[in-house]
Amino acid sequence: MRKALCAAVLGALALPGAASAAEATSDVTGAIGSELSISVATPAAMVMTRGGAGVTSSLVTVTSTQVSWTLSIRDDSATTPGHMDRLTGTGPASLEKPLQWSLNGSGQSFDLSATPATVKTGSLVDTALVDFKQELGASEDVKATDTYKLTATYTVT
């Protein structure tokens, strides 16, 4: 009887044997989201002298789920579109010559204005290096303490 009781207790405490396999499923679906974004690295400050134009560049990154897009640039200034305005100093309120832009390596420069100009077309994710150049007019009474600024607006459609 003692043997039977021990066998029953051990049988009750025994670990279960190998379980049969179990499975579950989960459906995974993917919907294409719409993304259209643009980021611009802040351009470095340019130094303008009579001896040569000030130059700087801005890196623009476009990310899109669209097969194609167009990047454009304009100046939204209400008073002097395309011209750098004095930020500090005592020189002229705006520079005579417009700020020029070009797509890096294109060799062709354009005057920035209020009218959007196409910089580049592309697809999905791409970058554009936009070069800026500012020449000083021969008769401009600029001072070494003057600082000028223009905000270029990029649009991707």
Secondary structure, DSSP 8 states (H G I E B T S, - for coil): -HHHHHHHHHHHHS---------------------EEEEE--------BTTB-EEEEEEEEEEESSS-EEEEEEE--SSSTTS-EEEESSS-SB-SS--EEEETT----EE--SS-EEEEEE-SSEEEEEEEEE---TT----TT-EEE--EEEEE-
